[in-house]
Amino acid sequence: MSEKLDVLNREGFINRLTRIVEQVTDKRQGCCFGIDGEWGSGKTFVLEKFEEKLKEIQSEETADNKYYVFHYDCWKYDYYEEPIIAIISAMIDEIENEPKFFSEKIQNAGELAGKTVKDVLKAIVGELTQNKIGIDLVELATGILKDYDEEKEQNKDFDSLYGFRKALDTTRKGICEIANNKAVIIVVDELDRCIPTYAIKVLERLHHVFNELDNVVVMVSMDKQQMGHSIKALYGDIDVDVYLRKFISFKVHLDNGIADNYISKYESYVSLFENVEQVRIDSFFKSIMQGIDMRTQERIFRKAEIIHHMIAREEKMDSSIMTFEILFLTVALKCKSNDLRWLIDKKHNADIENLLTKEYYTRLKIYKDGVENNGIMSNGSKRWICIGNDLIAKTFFWIANVFNPYEEKTCGPYYYAEHVEKEVALVRRFTDFVDIIDVD
């Protein structure tokens, strides 16, 4: 699998998270803090890169990895009705999946009384369930995604079959034992995807298990606005900030970022075209994508690639077809209409400036007005703007061809000296499929 590109330039943010963790753990303190970002802001990517960075940090004292880093995907493990078991099971899975960072040599570098971290975690889960539910969950915890229905049935009455206080004490004691060896970092992701009641239960259990434990840092990825809806759905009209302060000491805000590196990120789509002016196209995409979250951007490019594969033959097309496809999909999405005649003719500008925001509308207008710098062609009675071989000019020429007839190398206000009947047919077919094809 190819490495994910940092198209939103998150390295600085990841370094800040690392400094926070180092500041806390160097004093062997504990805390729980949140990463607050909107849906599509790239929280999961940030957490993945952050975890990779932490796992490579070496301890100056022991010359081994400085942290035990565990990833808890709440949504992946939500078939465990009791989040404590889900949390510990996710930690065991991390050891199974990351043997490089949890070798017995590394785990035994500290003082765990001859036991490995995995031994301690298995003991927690085993004690929580064996002789109480009638099974030993240790065997199941190392293969969580197997036998889904059976596990859910076996665990559904956890709270009623086993005293919560004793379960909590067992868990906290085991985590403390691990944290005496080296700092424990729990990274909690996908909380927003869980149903409200389970999301709140996870937050409360994280607090029950890890609150005030030394040398333990919990990071919770969330969309605070979405979490607020979940909290109010469960508890009514309460102060969300006050409620969250019970569990989270502070939050670090993750904005939507400004993307670049589009050519590299969407390489499979870009490879369908020729004459790719990388710097100029990256700049164009960065400009028209401002204010659009990363997941929506990915949907736009995926949709463009799917439609292009359907309507184009195997030969590569000019890269201006690519900029047309992305421009059309992006602007149509923002103004909630495929009627983009206003891009070419201001007579069709029906309050579009207010719909798009003045800033975004002005950005598009600058591109459109720039086309006129290519010169004028006249037959005596009529004048046209010459397109030439300019990337952006050709992009707007294709837009014009969606809404105007193409006659004798002219279309709308434009004149293009090349024969482009094939390209004109393609851009029109592309727009025919815009409302037919949908991607998630």
C-alpha positions as CSV (number, residue, x, y, z in Angstrom):
1,M,0.0,0.0,0.0
2,S,1.4,3.4,-1.0
3,E,2.1,5.9,1.8
4,K,-0.6,8.6,2.2
5,L,0.5,12.0,1.2
6,D,0.3,15.0,3.5
7,V,-1.7,17.1,1.1
8,L,-2.9,19.4,4.0
9,N,0.6,20.1,5.3
10,R,-0.1,18.7,8.8
11,E,3.5,18.1,9.8
12,G,3.5,21.3,12.0
13,F,0.3,20.3,13.8
14,I,1.7,16.7,14.3
15,N,4.9,18.2,15.8
16,R,2.8,20.3,18.2
17,L,0.9,17.2,19.4
18,T,4.2,15.4,19.9
19,R,5.5,18.3,22.0
20,I,2.4,18.2,24.2
21,V,2.8,14.5,24.9
22,E,6.5,14.9,25.6
23,Q,5.8,17.8,28.0
24,V,3.3,15.7,30.0
25,T,5.2,12.4,30.0
26,D,8.6,13.8,30.8
27,K,7.1,14.7,34.2
28,R,5.4,11.3,34.3
29,Q,2.0,13.0,34.5
30,G,-1.3,11.9,32.9
31,C,-4.0,13.8,31.1
32,C,-6.8,13.4,28.5
33,F,-7.1,16.0,25.8
34,G,-9.2,16.3,22.6
35,I,-8.4,17.0,18.9
36,D,-11.4,18.9,17.7
37,G,-11.9,19.0,13.9
38,E,-14.8,19.0,11.6
39,W,-15.9,16.0,9.5
40,G,-13.4,15.7,6.6
41,S,-10.6,17.7,8.2
42,G,-8.3,14.7,8.2
43,K,-8.2,13.8,11.9
44,T,-7.6,10.1,11.2
45,F,-4.6,10.9,8.9
46,V,-3.2,13.2,11.6
47,L,-3.5,10.5,14.2
48,E,-1.9,7.8,12.0
49,K,1.1,10.1,11.3
50,F,1.3,11.1,14.9
51,E,1.4,7.5,16.1
52,E,4.1,6.6,13.6
53,K,6.2,9.5,14.9
54,L,5.7,8.5,18.5
55,K,6.6,4.9,17.9
56,E,10.0,5.9,16.5
57,I,11.0,8.2,19.4
58,Q,13.7,6.5,21.4
59,S,14.3,6.8,25.2
60,E,17.7,8.3,26.1
61,E,17.8,6.2,29.2
62,T,16.8,2.7,27.9
63,A,17.7,3.1,24.2
64,D,14.3,1.5,23.3
65,N,11.0,3.0,22.2
66,K,9.9,5.7,24.6
67,Y,6.2,5.0,24.5
68,Y,3.6,2.3,24.4
69,V,1.3,3.6,21.7
70,F,-2.2,2.1,21.4
71,H,-4.9,2.9,18.8
72,Y,-8.5,2.5,19.8
73,D,-11.0,2.8,16.9
74,C,-14.3,3.1,18.8
75,W,-16.4,2.4,15.7
76,K,-14.5,-0.8,14.8
77,Y,-14.9,-2.2,18.3
78,D,-18.4,-1.0,19.0
79,Y,-19.9,-4.5,19.0
80,Y,-18.5,-4.9,22.5
81,E,-21.4,-3.5,24.5
82,E,-19.0,-2.7,27.4
83,P,-16.3,-0.2,26.2
84,I,-13.8,-1.4,28.8
85,I,-13.5,-4.7,27.1
86,A,-13.3,-3.0,23.7
87,I,-10.5,-0.7,24.9
88,I,-8.4,-3.5,26.3
89,S,-9.1,-5.7,23.3
90,A,-8.0,-2.9,21.0
91,M,-4.7,-2.7,23.0
92,I,-4.1,-6.4,22.7
93,D,-4.7,-6.2,18.9
94,E,-2.2,-3.4,18.7
95,I,0.4,-5.7,20.1
96,E,-0.5,-8.4,17.7
97,N,-0.4,-6.1,14.7
98,E,2.7,-4.1,15.7
99,P,5.3,-6.8,16.8
100,K,8.1,-4.4,15.9
101,F,7.1,-2.0,18.7
102,F,6.0,-4.6,21.2
103,S,8.7,-7.3,21.1
104,E,9.3,-9.2,24.3
105,K,12.8,-7.6,24.6
106,I,11.3,-4.1,24.6
107,Q,8.3,-5.0,26.8
108,N,10.6,-6.5,29.4
109,A,13.0,-3.6,29.4
110,G,11.2,-2.1,32.4
111,E,9.8,-3.7,35.5
112,L,6.8,-5.8,34.8
113,A,7.7,-8.7,37.1
114,G,8.8,-10.8,34.2
115,K,5.5,-10.3,32.3
116,T,5.0,-8.6,29.0
117,V,2.5,-5.8,28.3
118,K,0.4,-8.4,26.5
119,D,0.4,-10.7,29.5
120,V,-0.9,-7.9,31.7
121,L,-3.7,-6.9,29.2
122,K,-4.7,-10.5,28.7
123,A,-4.9,-11.0,32.5
124,I,-7.2,-8.0,32.7
125,V,-9.6,-9.3,30.1
126,G,-9.4,-12.8,31.4
127,E,-10.2,-11.8,34.9
128,L,-13.1,-9.6,33.8
129,T,-14.9,-12.4,32.0
130,Q,-13.7,-15.9,33.0
131,N,-16.1,-17.6,35.4
132,K,-18.5,-14.7,35.2
133,I,-19.8,-14.9,31.6
134,G,-18.8,-18.5,31.1
135,I,-16.0,-17.9,28.6
136,D,-12.4,-16.8,28.6
137,L,-12.5,-13.6,26.5
138,V,-8.7,-13.8,26.1
139,E,-9.0,-16.2,23.3
140,L,-11.5,-14.0,21.6
141,A,-9.7,-10.7,22.2
142,T,-6.8,-11.7,19.9
143,G,-9.2,-12.2,17.0
144,I,-11.8,-9.6,17.6
145,L,-13.4,-9.4,14.2
146,K,-14.1,-13.2,14.2
147,D,-17.3,-14.7,15.4
148,Y,-19.0,-11.3,15.6
149,D,-22.5,-12.4,16.5
150,E,-21.3,-15.0,19.1
151,E,-19.1,-12.4,20.9
152,K,-21.8,-9.8,21.0
153,E,-24.3,-12.2,22.6
154,Q,-21.7,-13.4,25.1
155,N,-20.8,-9.8,26.2
156,K,-24.1,-8.1,26.2
157,D,-24.8,-8.6,29.9
158,F,-21.4,-7.6,31.1
159,D,-22.5,-5.0,33.6
160,S,-25.2,-7.1,35.1
161,L,-23.0,-10.2,35.5
162,Y,-20.0,-8.6,36.9
163,G,-19.5,-5.7,39.4
164,F,-18.4,-2.6,37.6
165,R,-16.3,-1.4,40.5
166,K,-14.2,-4.5,40.6
167,A,-13.9,-4.5,36.8
168,L,-12.7,-0.9,36.9
169,D,-10.2,-1.6,39.7
170,T,-8.8,-4.5,37.8
171,T,-8.3,-2.5,34.7
172,R,-6.8,0.5,36.4
173,K,-4.3,-1.6,38.3
174,G,-3.2,-3.3,35.1
175,I,-2.7,0.0,33.2
176,C,-0.8,1.4,36.1
177,E,1.5,-1.6,36.0
178,I,2.2,-1.0,32.3
179,A,2.7,2.7,32.8
180,N,5.3,2.1,35.5
181,N,7.5,0.7,32.7
182,K,7.1,3.5,30.1
183,A,4.5,6.1,29.1
184,V,1.2,4.8,27.8
185,I,-0.4,6.7,24.9
186,I,-4.0,5.9,24.1
187,V,-5.2,7.4,20.7
188,V,-9.0,7.3,20.4
189,D,-10.5,7.7,16.9
190,E,-13.8,7.5,15.1
191,L,-15.9,8.5,18.2
192,D,-18.1,10.6,15.9
193,R,-19.2,7.5,13.9
194,C,-20.6,5.7,16.9
195,I,-24.3,6.0,17.9
196,P,-24.8,8.8,20.5
197,T,-25.4,6.5,23.5
198,Y,-22.3,4.4,22.8
199,A,-20.1,7.5,22.1
200,I,-21.0,9.0,25.5
201,K,-20.4,5.7,27.2
202,V,-17.0,5.5,25.6
203,L,-16.1,8.9,26.9
204,E,-17.3,8.0,30.4
205,R,-15.4,4.7,30.4
206,L,-12.2,6.4,29.2
207,H,-12.6,8.8,32.2
208,H,-13.3,5.9,34.6
209,V,-10.3,3.9,33.4
210,F,-7.6,6.5,32.8
211,N,-8.4,9.5,34.9
212,E,-5.5,10.6,37.2
213,L,-3.3,7.7,36.2
214,D,0.3,8.8,36.1
215,N,2.3,8.5,32.8
216,V,-0.8,7.8,30.8
217,V,-2.0,10.2,28.0
218,V,-5.3,9.8,26.3
219,M,-6.0,11.7,23.0
220,V,-9.6,11.8,21.8
221,S,-10.4,12.7,18.2
222,M,-13.8,14.4,17.9
223,D,-16.0,16.8,16.1
224,K,-17.1,18.9,19.1
225,Q,-20.2,20.1,17.3
226,Q,-21.3,16.6,16.4
227,M,-20.4,15.4,19.9
228,G,-22.6,18.2,21.3
229,H,-25.6,16.9,19.3
230,S,-25.0,13.4,20.8
231,I,-24.7,14.8,24.4
232,K,-27.9,16.9,24.0
233,A,-29.8,13.9,22.4
234,L,-29.0,11.9,25.6
235,Y,-29.1,14.5,28.3
236,G,-31.3,17.4,26.9
237,D,-30.3,21.0,26.7
238,I,-27.2,21.1,28.8
239,D,-24.0,23.1,28.6
240,V,-21.8,20.9,26.3
241,D,-18.5,22.6,27.3
242,V,-19.2,22.0,31.0
243,Y,-20.0,18.4,30.4
244,L,-16.9,17.7,28.2
245,R,-14.6,19.3,30.8
246,K,-15.5,16.4,33.1
247,F,-13.5,14.1,30.7
248,I,-11.2,16.3,28.6
249,S,-8.6,18.7,30.2
250,F,-8.1,20.8,27.0
251,K,-8.7,20.7,23.2
252,V,-6.4,21.3,20.2
253,H,-8.3,22.6,17.2
254,L,-7.6,21.1,13.8
255,D,-8.8,23.3,11.0
256,N,-9.7,22.1,7.5
257,G,-6.2,23.1,6.2
258,I,-5.3,24.1,2.7
259,A,-4.4,21.3,0.4
260,D,-1.8,21.0,-2.3
261,N,0.1,18.2,-4.1
262,Y,-3.1,17.3,-6.0
263,I,-1.1,15.9,-8.9
264,S,0.6,13.4,-6.7
265,K,-2.4,12.6,-4.5
266,Y,-4.7,11.9,-7.5
267,E,-2.1,10.3,-9.7
268,S,-4.4,7.6,-11.1
269,Y,-6.8,10.3,-12.4
270,V,-4.1,12.6,-13.6
271,S,-2.5,9.8,-15.6
272,L,-5.5,9.9,-17.9
273,F,-4.3,13.2,-19.3
274,E,-1.4,14.6,-21.2
275,N,0.4,18.0,-21.2
276,V,0.1,18.3,-17.5
277,E,1.4,21.6,-16.2
278,Q,1.9,20.4,-12.6
279,V,2.6,23.7,-10.9
280,R,-0.2,25.6,-12.6
281,I,-2.8,22.8,-12.2
282,D,-1.9,22.3,-8.5
283,S,-2.3,26.1,-8.0
284,F,-5.7,26.1,-9.9
285,F,-7.0,23.2,-7.9
286,K,-5.8,24.7,-4.6
287,S,-7.6,27.9,-5.4
288,I,-11.0,26.4,-6.4
289,M,-10.9,23.9,-3.6
290,Q,-10.6,26.4,-0.8
291,G,-13.2,26.0,1.9
292,I,-14.0,22.4,0.8
293,D,-13.1,19.7,3.3
294,M,-10.8,16.9,2.3
295,R,-13.3,14.1,2.2
296,T,-15.5,16.1,-0.2
297,Q,-12.5,16.9,-2.3
298,E,-11.8,13.2,-2.5
299,R,-15.3,12.5,-3.6
300,I,-15.1,15.1,-6.4
301,F,-11.9,13.6,-7.8
302,R,-13.2,10.1,-7.5
303,K,-16.4,11.0,-9.3
304,A,-14.5,12.8,-12.1
305,E,-12.3,9.7,-12.6
306,I,-15.3,7.3,-12.7
307,I,-17.2,9.4,-15.2
308,H,-14.1,10.0,-17.3
309,H,-13.4,6.3,-17.5
310,M,-17.0,5.7,-18.7
311,I,-17.0,8.3,-21.5
312,A,-13.4,8.5,-22.8
313,R,-11.6,6.2,-25.0
314,E,-8.2,4.8,-24.0
315,E,-6.2,7.7,-25.5
316,K,-5.1,10.4,-23.2
317,M,-6.9,13.8,-23.3
318,D,-5.5,17.3,-22.9
319,S,-5.1,18.3,-19.3
320,S,-7.6,21.2,-19.8
321,I,-10.3,18.5,-19.9
322,M,-9.2,17.5,-16.4
323,T,-9.3,21.1,-15.1
324,F,-12.8,21.4,-16.8
325,E,-14.1,18.3,-15.1
326,I,-12.9,19.3,-11.6
327,L,-14.0,22.9,-12.0
328,F,-17.5,21.9,-13.2
329,L,-18.0,19.4,-10.4
330,T,-16.6,21.7,-7.7
331,V,-18.6,24.8,-8.6
332,A,-21.8,22.8,-9.3
333,L,-21.5,21.3,-5.8
334,K,-20.9,24.7,-4.2
335,C,-23.9,26.4,-5.9
336,K,-26.1,23.3,-5.9
337,S,-26.8,23.6,-9.7
338,N,-25.3,22.3,-12.9
339,D,-26.3,25.5,-14.7
340,L,-23.0,27.3,-14.8
341,R,-23.7,29.6,-17.7
342,W,-22.9,32.5,-15.5
343,L,-19.2,31.5,-15.6
344,I,-19.2,32.5,-19.2
345,D,-22.0,35.1,-19.4
346,K,-22.7,37.5,-16.5
347,K,-26.3,37.9,-17.8
348,H,-27.0,34.6,-16.1
349,N,-25.6,35.7,-12.7
350,A,-28.7,35.3,-10.6
351,D,-27.4,36.3,-7.2
352,I,-24.6,33.7,-7.6
353,E,-22.1,36.0,-5.8
354,N,-24.1,35.8,-2.6
355,L,-24.6,32.0,-3.0
356,L,-20.9,31.3,-3.5
357,T,-19.6,34.1,-1.2
358,K,-18.0,37.2,-2.7
359,E,-14.5,35.9,-2.1
360,Y,-15.0,32.6,-4.0
361,Y,-16.9,34.4,-6.8
362,T,-14.2,36.9,-7.3
363,R,-11.6,34.1,-7.5
364,L,-13.5,32.5,-10.4
365,K,-14.0,35.9,-12.1
366,I,-10.3,36.6,-12.0
367,Y,-9.6,33.3,-13.9
368,K,-12.4,34.1,-16.4
369,D,-11.3,37.7,-17.0
370,G,-7.7,36.5,-17.5
371,V,-8.8,34.6,-20.6
372,E,-9.4,37.9,-22.4
373,N,-5.7,38.6,-22.3
374,N,-5.2,36.1,-25.1
375,G,-6.4,38.5,-27.7
376,I,-9.4,39.2,-29.9
377,M,-10.4,37.6,-33.2
378,S,-13.0,39.4,-35.5
379,N,-14.7,38.8,-38.8
380,G,-15.8,42.4,-39.1
381,S,-19.3,42.0,-37.7
382,K,-18.5,39.9,-34.6
383,R,-15.6,39.6,-32.1
384,W,-14.4,36.5,-30.2
385,I,-11.9,36.0,-27.4
386,C,-9.0,33.9,-28.7
387,I,-8.3,30.8,-26.6
388,G,-4.8,30.0,-27.9
389,N,-3.0,27.2,-26.1
390,D,-3.6,28.5,-22.5
391,L,-4.7,25.9,-20.0
392,I,-7.3,28.1,-18.1
393,A,-8.6,29.6,-21.4
394,K,-9.3,26.1,-22.7
395,T,-11.0,25.2,-19.5
396,F,-13.5,28.0,-19.8
397,F,-13.9,27.2,-23.5
398,W,-15.1,23.7,-22.6
399,I,-17.5,25.2,-20.0
400,A,-18.9,27.4,-22.9
401,N,-19.4,24.3,-25.0
402,V,-21.7,22.7,-22.5
403,F,-24.2,25.5,-22.9
404,N,-23.6,26.9,-26.4
405,P,-23.4,25.5,-30.0
406,Y,-20.0,24.9,-31.4
407,E,-19.8,26.3,-34.9
408,E,-16.8,27.0,-37.1
409,K,-14.3,26.9,-34.2
410,T,-16.3,29.3,-32.1
411,C,-18.5,28.8,-29.1
412,G,-20.1,31.6,-27.1
413,P,-17.6,34.4,-26.7
414,Y,-14.6,32.3,-27.6
415,Y,-12.7,31.3,-30.7
416,Y,-10.3,28.3,-30.7
417,A,-8.3,27.7,-33.9
418,E,-8.0,23.9,-33.3
419,H,-10.4,21.3,-34.5
420,V,-11.9,20.0,-31.2
421,E,-15.1,18.2,-32.1
422,K,-14.1,15.1,-30.2
423,E,-13.3,17.1,-27.0
424,V,-16.6,19.1,-27.3
425,A,-18.6,15.8,-27.5
426,L,-16.7,14.5,-24.4
427,V,-17.3,17.5,-22.2
428,R,-21.0,17.4,-23.0
429,R,-21.2,13.7,-22.2
430,F,-19.4,14.3,-19.0
431,T,-22.1,16.8,-17.8
432,D,-24.8,14.3,-18.8
433,F,-23.5,11.9,-16.1
434,V,-22.9,14.4,-13.3
435,D,-26.4,13.8,-11.8
436,I,-26.4,10.1,-12.6
437,I,-23.2,9.0,-10.9
438,D,-22.9,9.5,-7.2
439,V,-20.0,8.5,-4.9
440,D,-19.7,8.2,-1.1
